C-alpha cells in the first residue's frame, strides 16, 4: 500500500504542476481542502477512494493516472485485450488510449456506442476542445441545447467542451469514433 500512496503523491503533484495549478486551484476544482491535498502530496495522508474520486473528477484524469508509476517514454497499446476505462452494458464503452500525462495537453480516447445507446458528459472546463473522427456508424452529437450535429463515417468535428454534450447512436449499426481531447494549460 505504501507504493500506491507514493504513486498518488507523485502523480497528484505531477498532474497539478502540468496543469499549472496551485493547491488552492485544485482544492476549488475538487472540493477537497488545500491542507488535505498537501498532506496527500507529502504522503502524510492515505486518501480514501471517495477522495481519490473527487480528485480524478475535478482534474479530469483516470484513477490509474494517480495509481500507476510515472509514465515511460514509449507506450504501446495492443487492441486485443484492451479493457474499457468506462462502460455501460449495451450502451457504450470508452477506451482511454492515451490518458493524461505530464507536459502534454491532450488525451486520446476511442468510444464505441451500440445501437440506441448514448454517452453523456458534463462540461470539461474553460478552453477545452474535442476533435472527433467517425470510424464507423452515424453519430448524433448534441452540444448543450445550442447545437445538434449528425456525423457519418469519415466525418470529423472540433467543438468546445466547456458545455455539457452527448453522443448518441440512432442507427442500427455499432458507432465507433476517436476523440482527441485538448486544453489550454493556462486556461484549465
Long-range contacts (C-beta under 8 A, 24 or more apart in sequence): 1-46, 4-67, 5-43, 5-46, 6-43, 7-66, 7-67, 7-68, 7-69, 8-40, 8-47, 8-52, 8-66, 8-67, 9-40, 9-41, 9-42, 9-43, 10-70, 11-65, 11-66, 11-67, 11-68, 11-70, 12-37, 12-40, 12-41, 12-55, 12-66, 13-41, 14-70, 14-102, 15-59, 15-61, 15-65, 15-66, 15-100, 15-102, 16-41, 16-59, 17-102, 18-100, 18-101, 18-102, 18-103, 18-104, 18-185, 19-59, 19-185, 19-188, 20-185, 20-186, 26-55, 26-58, 26-59, 29-58, 29-59, 30-54, 30-55, 30-57, 30-58, 30-59, 31-58, 32-58, 59-100, 60-100, 60-124, 60-125, 61-99, 61-100, 62-96, 62-99, 62-100, 64-99, 65-99, 65-100, 70-102, 71-101, 71-102, 88-117, 88-119, 90-114, 90-117, 91-117, 91-118, 91-119, 92-117, 92-118, 92-119, 92-167, 94-119, 105-182, 105-183, 105-184, 105-185, 106-180, 106-181, 106-182, 106-183, 107-180, 107-181, 108-178, 108-179, 108-180, 108-181, 109-178, 109-179, 109-181, 110-176, 110-177, 110-178, 110-179, 111-167, 111-176, 111-177, 111-178, 111-179, 112-174, 112-175, 112-176, 113-137, 113-139, 113-167, 113-168, 113-169, 113-174, 113-175, 113-176, 114-169, 114-174, 114-175, 115-169, 115-171, 115-172, 115-173, 115-174, 116-169, 116-170, 117-168, 117-169, 117-175, 118-166, 118-167, 118-168, 118-169, 119-166, 119-167, 120-164, 120-165, 120-166, 120-167, 121-161, 121-164, 121-165, 121-166, 122-164, 123-161, 123-162, 123-163, 123-164, 124-161, 124-162, 124-181, 124-183, 125-161, 125-162, 125-183, 125-187, 125-188, 126-162, 126-187, 126-188, 127-162, 127-183, 127-184, 127-186, 127-187, 127-188, 128-160, 128-161, 128-162, 128-181, 128-182, 128-183, 128-184, 128-188, 129-158, 129-159, 129-160, 129-161, 129-181, 129-182, 129-183, 130-158, 130-159, 130-161, 130-165, 130-179, 130-180, 130-181, 130-182, 131-156, 131-157, 131-158, 131-179, 131-180, 131-182, 132-156, 132-157, 132-158, 132-177, 132-178, 132-179, 133-177, 133-178, 134-175, 134-176, 134-177, 135-176, 135-177, 135-178, 136-173, 136-174, 136-175, 136-176, 137-169, 137-171, 137-173, 137-174, 137-175, 137-176, 137-177, 138-169, 138-170, 138-171, 138-173, 138-175, 139-167, 139-168, 139-169, 139-175, 139-177, 140-167, 140-168, 140-169, 140-170, 141-165, 141-166, 141-167, 141-168, 142-166, 142-168, 151-177
